[in-house]
């Protein structure tokens, strides 16, 4: 598995044309620096839904917080996911980590307010 870092693209009042990452892999772990104002954007044109798993390194009373999942629907999926409260989602480096289950026709980008 490779660790891949995405750079959040700044959203502005004049708009942003997000540059999607099209070379995604189910064997990679993806990361982005998180201030709590970041979002993930996924588009799916291929067959088969993609499950995005957001890693939560936090524990409460010694119990791990469950990793939430989001399903990007097959062929017409177009989702914005977030924001990610830092106290729940950030790892010790200040990053959020996520993984992907299926990448056929999937693109993704990270945007920040």
C-alpha positions in Angstrom: 0.0 0.0 0.0 1.1 3.5 -0.9 0.3 6.6 1.1 -1.0 9.3 -1.2 -1.4 12.9 0.0 -4.1 15.1 -1.6 -3.7 18.9 -1.4 -6.9 20.7 -0.6 -8.0 23.1 -3.3 -9.2 26.5 -2.0 -12.9 27.3 -2.6 -13.6 31.0 -3.3 -16.5 33.3 -4.1 -15.4 33.4 -7.7 -15.5 29.6 -7.8 -13.0 26.8 -8.2 -12.7 24.2 -11.0 -11.6 21.3 -8.9 -8.8 19.2 -10.4 -9.9 15.6 -9.9 -7.5 12.8 -9.1 -8.2 10.1 -11.6 -5.5 7.6 -10.8 -6.9 6.2 -7.7 -6.2 2.7 -6.3 -8.0 0.4 -3.8 -4.6 -0.5 -2.4 -3.6 3.1 -1.4 -4.3 5.0 1.8 -5.2 8.6 1.0 -4.5 11.6 3.3 -5.2 15.3 3.4 -4.3 18.1 5.9 -7.4 18.9 7.9 -8.4 22.1 9.6 -12.1 21.1 9.9 -13.0 23.1 6.7 -12.2 20.4 4.1 -14.5 18.4 2.0 -14.0 15.4 -0.4 -15.7 15.3 -3.8 -16.2 12.0 -5.6 -17.7 11.3 -9.0 -18.5 7.7 -10.2 -19.2 6.8 -13.8 -18.2 3.2 -13.7 -20.3 0.1 -12.7 -20.2 -0.8 -9.0 -20.6 1.6 -6.1 -17.5 2.7 -4.2 -17.4 2.6 -0.4 -15.2 5.4 1.0 -14.0 4.6 4.6 -12.9 7.6 6.7 -10.5 6.5 9.4 -11.2 7.8 12.9 -8.2 7.4 15.1 -10.1 8.7 18.2 -11.0 6.6 21.2 -13.6 7.4 23.9 -13.3 5.7 27.3 -10.9 3.3 25.7 -13.2 2.3 22.9 -12.4 3.0 19.3 -14.7 5.4 17.4 -16.2 3.5 14.4 -14.9 4.5 11.0 -17.8 6.0 9.0 -18.4 4.9 5.4 -20.0 6.7 2.5 -21.3 4.9 -0.6 -20.7 6.7 -4.0 -23.4 5.2 -6.3 -22.4 3.5 -9.5 -22.6 5.3 -12.9 -24.2 8.6 -11.6 -22.6 9.1 -8.2 -21.6 12.7 -7.4 -21.0 13.4 -3.7 -19.5 16.0 -1.4 -18.3 14.5 1.9 -17.4 16.4 5.0 -16.5 18.5 6.9 -14.3 16.5 9.3 -14.0 17.8 12.9 -10.3 17.6 13.7 -10.7 16.2 17.2 -12.5 13.1 15.8 -10.8 12.6 12.4 -7.2 14.0 12.6 -4.3 11.6 13.1 -1.3 12.9 15.2 0.1 14.6 12.0 -3.1 16.6 11.5 -4.3 14.6 8.5 -7.5 12.7 7.7 -7.1 9.3 6.2 -9.5 7.5 3.9 -9.6 4.3 1.7 -11.6 3.3 -1.4 -13.3 0.0 -2.2 -13.8 0.3 -5.9 -12.3 2.7 -8.4 -13.7 2.0 -11.9 -14.7 5.4 -13.3 -14.0 7.1 -9.9 -12.5 10.5 -9.6 -11.9 12.5 -6.4 -10.7 15.8 -5.1 -10.2 17.6 -1.8 -11.6 21.1 -1.4 -11.3 23.6 1.5 -13.3 26.6 2.5 
